[in-house]
Amino acid sequence: MSKKVSKKKTIRKGSRKLRNQKRIMGVLLVFTIVVGLVQVQALVNDSNKIDSATYSPLVFSEPLKQTLSVLQIAKKDGDSLFNNKNKLIEFSDIKNYDEDNLDRYLAYSEAFPELLTAEVVWRVNINLDVDDYTSVITIDNPEDNLAIINKNRAVASGYVPSDLTDLEDGTFQLSKAAAKAYKLLLADIKKAELDLKVLNAYMSEQEVKLEHDEYILDKELSTNDYGLVKPGHSEHQLGLAVDVENTDEANFSESEVYFWLKNNAHRFGFIFRYEVASEISHYNNESNHLRYVGEDVAVDMYEKNIKHLEEYLDKYENR
């Protein structure tokens, strides 16, 4: 066979292969278009559900993965995260559901109909439906790094942490683990050529009472006054909280050291305890209040984008 004939056969085979590839690509293109049209039609047919959806910014400011993780979706066909307005997701579908709280869930949901069911559950579980200082319990684990103090949880009168350790020049104190972590954090800040100053750390019951008495002087207080902190209800009494400030003239929440802390404090076991809405924390917003919870929890909260300690513990630690 001549080289010329062989070359022609090779060209014909190449052309046939190219035509086959084009046919396959054409079939795939048609298939893609058909699937797309079907999905668009389904979206149009279901648009009434999408239009009627209600969203909670407190849920959807977090990654969707986290939101899904607190739900046990699809007990019934057609249940969806997005049809909360029609109440097709029941309270019992939520992972941290507590049957004893059902009546309270219903009442809170009626009071705040814009909230998703999952949001209602954790809020009620941590007693956000109860007025401040009306259902106070004394915590039995004040030495625990995850001890919770709030307006309805307090340390016993006369409590003093057993392992208070000096910070800096001895003016301030924290519990041993918190003090060690803070010193490591401060050393890292200095490596970044920044500086940080302690404003407040451990406070005794008497010091909290003094601040409380000054606050209520000539004030007309409402039932839930977020600025009112009674003795026993301040995190500073745990020896796990520290208020800080920058050493330059900038507002703290606009300073370089603040943004450094936002990106790094969790690596040392600290969280920003009161950078959530006051109606959630029931304390005034404080961008300079750091709370030691330990590295594992602080990192997990950072990665899950949960900013409220009670919410995190209800969803992940107590289940």
Secondary structure, 3 states (H helix, E strand, C coil): CCHHHHHHHHHHHHHHHHHHHHHHHHHHHHHHHHHHHHHHHHHHHCHHHHHCCCCCHHHHCCCHHHHHHCECCCCCCCCCCCCHHHCCCCHHHECCCCHHHHHHHHHHHHHCCCCCHHHHHHHHHCCCCCCCCCCCEECCCCCCCCCCCECCEECCCCCCCCCEEEECCCCEEEEHHHHHHHHHHHHHHHHCCCCEEEEECCCCHHHHHHHHHHHHCCCCCCCCCCCCCCCCCCHHHHCCEEEEEECCCCCHHHCHHHHHHHHHHHHHCEEEEECCCHHHHCCCCEEEEEEECCHHHHHHHHHHCCCCHHHHHHHHHCC
